Amino acid sequence: MALSRSANSRTLSDHAHIWSRLRSAIASSSGFRNWKGELSSGEADNVSLDYLVRRYLRETLETLAY
């Protein structure tokens, strides 16, 4: 059982690290910066970068789906 928990903890840690790096890369991209700049005044204030990146990805995928 301890091995299972250790493996799961490591996997979650790896996933968190990957998401952190991916989020940083997306947030520094020109597409994200342009998208964020088009948001209405104050819309991006008081929300986390995590929320903004997830919203950006969702909206981008929705656009690509058309």
N, C-alpha and C positions, 0 to 999 in steps of 0.2 A: 504494500500500500504506500509506503514511504517513497518508493521509487516512482510510482505513478504520480504522486503529488509533486515530486521534484521535477519530473519531466513536464508536467502540465505548467508548473510555475515558470520553468525555463521557456517553454513555448509562448506563454503569455508575455513574458519579458521580451522575448525576441519580437513578437508581434507589436508590442508597444514601441520598441526601438525602431522598427521598420516604419510604423505609422508616424512617429515623430520626425524621422528623416524625410519621409514622403511629404508630410504636411509642410515642413520647412521649404522643401524644393518647390512645391506648388505655390506657397505664399510669396516666394521670391520671383515667381515667373511674371512676365509682362502681361500675360492673359489675365491672371488673377488680379494684378494691380489695376489693370484697366477696368475689369469687371467691378472691383471694389469701388473704384472712382465713380462709376455710374450709379451706384446705390444712392438713394435719396439722402439728403442731409441728415446725419445722425443715425441712420439705419444700421451702420456698422459699429456704432458706439455701444459700449456696455455689453457686447457679446464676445464670446471667446473666439480665438483664431481657429480653434477646432471646429466650432459651429460654422464659421464663414467658409472654411475650406470644404467642409461637407456639403454646404449649400451650393457652393461654386461647382463642385463635382456633379451634384445632382442636376443642376440647371444645364450644365454643359452636356451631360449625357442625354437629357431630355431633348435638347436642341439637336444633337446628333441623331437621335432616333427618328426625326422627321424625314 
